[in-house]
Amino acid sequence: METTQLLNENPFLSIRKGRLYLEDVDLVEAAKTHGTPLFVVSENYLRQNIRAYKSAFETYWPEGTVKVLPSVKANPNIAIRKIIDSEGGGCDTFGPGELECVIRAGISGENIFVNGSIKSKEIIQKSITLGATIILDSPKELDMCIEAAKKLEMRANVLLRLKPWLGDTDEMSDFIPSSEIRRLTQTIKYGIPKTEVLSMAERLICCDEVNLLGVHIHMGRHSKKLSVWEQLIKSYVLLIKELSDILNGWTPKIVNFGGGFAASLDKETQVAQTNYATPTVEDYAKSMTSAFRSRMTEANLSTKGIMIQVEPGRATHNQTGLHLTTVKNIKHETKNINHTWAEVDTSEVFLGIHGVNPTPPFDYIVASKADEPNEMTCDIVGMTCNAEWLFENVTVPNLCEDDVIALLNTGSYIEPMAANFNALPRPGMVLISGDKCNIIKRHETVDEVFSRQVIPAYLDKKSI
Ligand SMILES: Cc1ncc(COP(=O)(O)O)c(C=O)c1O
């Protein structure tokens, strides 16, 4: 894509004296100072995204409050959580690792929402002690909450994670275009099966140890079509009504819509189908809240004072991040074929794009030659022993050693999935805020790559 178009899409990118800047930081300098490969996050872009979500939902949900809980999994970093907290955002955590991340960030219990399958006794006890809210995923977890609450002489705050049946839609998933969303949302493991949730509700009628605050869903990034999301809300409310009937007219104080809404540029490599328009956050907020309001009214349930929660992962983080890599070598073949390779110091295993990539997986700008014309055709290839066609047969400015390339929109899910293939240490991360550029995760060291390995005594040289 043309550089000018890429700059138009991202208000925090600019070109100054031929160099690419994020906020007020020269990315070539950042690459030299901190070393590449390097993940980079824009603090002000992150703040802007959280405010946009909050204000869109607040505009369309005057009946109650709104809480934005950006998912930790998209960028599990302590400094990032502190920024989100300072914007009034809470945390959707999954499992003990992410809970530890937000504890280390100093987040208070009322802003922590603990998701996760097969929760351990320890995580349930810790959550109750913190005053966090536990999203129940199975009847077994209810038993564990009751037991832990009794032991701690406290009450457990819980939401029930539901699995509404999207019976009225036969839309296919953008993730797996050969599968129906309604089937995937039932067969993918998360949530309490309907068969089990109704009997759980019966147990909750007179359960002093557990405070049932509300309900939760997470459909996932299956579709950008608002009609699908409205269908989800319709089936959600039908299930809430069934629970309400069992629970003698109970209504939820909290209704969580989960995450799964696409990032506005939506070119994510993990999603098969991205080639149709992405609604704005305002359109999404309007359609979700109005569908919820009207379905609740139809079901004769009050919406007064309900807190709406949303858990945007990719939509919060995707465009806040970019990835810097340095050209290390240029190779030419002119004998049997004409071919040029630009070898760079990153890898598909750091970027979540395993295998051959016929189309460029990311938009990119050569940060060190940002206003130079495209004059060279080459493959930009990564550093492992795989084929590593990051960008095949692309036309770029005349690349040479030490040029820096910025891969755009790499802010969600990519860094936490980086692997150690070829025993490579994984890249670090910097945070840019105005003209400041600070390390928020240092590069892994070679010692750390091998730090978990143990040599059994009998293989020790002396004893062989
Ligand atoms: C419970 C829950 N909430 C929110 C999210 C974030 O999803 P996304 O990044 O698609 O918005 C996830 C992702 O798996 C999730 O499991």
The ligand as a MOL file (V3000), in Angstrom:
LIG
                    3D

  0  0  0     0  0            999 V3000
M  V30 BEGIN CTAB
M  V30 COUNTS 16 16 0 0 0
M  V30 BEGIN ATOM
M  V30 1 C -13.1360 -13.6240 27.4040 0
M  V30 2 C -12.4700 -12.8540 26.3150 0
M  V30 3 N -12.7020 -11.5440 26.2460 0
M  V30 4 C -12.1140 -10.7920 25.3050 0
M  V30 5 C -11.2410 -11.3360 24.3830 0
M  V30 6 C -10.5790 -10.4330 23.3820 0
M  V30 7 O -10.9700 -10.7250 22.0950 0
M  V30 8 P -10.5860 -9.7480 20.9180 0
M  V30 9 O -9.1440 -9.5190 20.9720 0
M  V30 10 O -11.0100 -10.4790 19.7040 0
M  V30 11 O -11.3590 -8.4840 21.1290 0
M  V30 12 C -10.9920 -12.7090 24.4070 0
M  V30 13 C -10.1100 -13.3270 23.4170 0
M  V30 14 O -9.9000 -14.4850 23.3300 0
M  V30 15 C -11.6240 -13.4960 25.4140 0
M  V30 16 O -11.4040 -14.8110 25.5060 0
M  V30 END ATOM
M  V30 BEGIN BOND
M  V30 1 1 1 2
M  V30 2 1 2 3
M  V30 3 2 2 15
M  V30 4 2 3 4
M  V30 5 1 4 5
M  V30 6 1 5 6
M  V30 7 2 5 12
M  V30 8 1 6 7
M  V30 9 1 7 8
M  V30 10 2 8 9
M  V30 11 1 8 10
M  V30 12 1 8 11
M  V30 13 1 12 13
M  V30 14 1 12 15
M  V30 15 2 13 14
M  V30 16 1 15 16
M  V30 END BOND
M  V30 END CTAB
M  END
